[in-house]
Amino acid sequence: MLLPKTLRLPFYVVYTYCRCSDDIADEHDASAESRQAALQKLDAWQEQLDRCFDFAQELPVNVHRVFIALRKIAAEYQLPRQPFADLLVAFRRDQIHRHYATMNDLLGYCRYSAAPVGRIVLHLVCRPSEQQLSWSDSICTGLQLANFWQDVKRDSEIGRCYIPQDIARRYNVVTENLQDTLSFRTMILELTADARRRLQEGAPLVDSVPKNIRTDIRLFIEGGLAVLGAVEKIDGNVLTKRPVVSRWTKFRLLLRAAVMPSRPNSI
């Protein structure tokens, strides 16, 4: 609704590529064999992506239709190939890594799973500077981390944990057997504060982009902050209750994002 009409189709195409890629990565039952099959499908998907960005060559007749649309958008907006390829790096890692040793390791994952999306968006609306890309990376990483800390229980149920092992050890938390303790909650609140800081550090991006996209980026930040606020509201007890943003809060954020000054008030 808030997107300029001229950007809706490009956003739909980019979203479809991301959604299809994610679906391929999730097509497994957690067994080693099915994860290997998912890796092979991602390799085949990568080949189609490479052909999509090889503008000197015609696309093969059996290419997935998303790449037909993506090639047109990529050519029109001069999109770089790398962010699209980086996303596939993250999806491959999901097949292999179930835990992360340090926060730096986790941030390395976010570099491929989250940051590319923001970079693609920026290239759709402007020719971003290195500073703008850095702000965007910070916002997208904050959003990804907010999602991780919101879904700790859900991830643990499928054998995955994004809590860095070194931080867990500092709080005497065993990630293979998470328990709702004071130490666990304190750790989650520390991780929540870190994600909040990253969203705040990326906030100057709002004022630096074209006006017709500022509300959307502002809303991305506000949405992430709202998720973190929901985690804090339950004192980090994410094992017994999934923190959610209420419909009223979503409506309030939408309304405020549409009428407020450029910088989010909650930052």
SULBELNOR-V477863 format. One record per pair of residues at least 12 apart in sequence whose C-alpha atoms are under 6 Angstrom apart, sorted by the first residue. I is the first residue (numbers start at 1). J is the second residue. Records with the same first field share a line. If there is no record, write none. Layout:
# SULBELNOR-V477863
I: J / J
This chain:
# SULBELNOR-V477863
25: 38 / 91
35: 95
52: 67 / 71
83: 116
86: 112
87: 112 / 113
90: 112 / 113
98: 160
99: 161 / 162
100: 164
101: 164 / 165
102: 164 / 165 / 166
103: 164
110: 141
114: 140 / 141
115: 137 / 140
118: 136
135: 202 / 205
138: 198 / 202
139: 199 / 202
142: 195 / 198 / 199
143: 224
145: 195
146: 228
150: 243
153: 239
171: 183
185: 236 / 237
188: 236
189: 236
200: 267
215: 257 / 258
219: 257
230: 243
231: 243
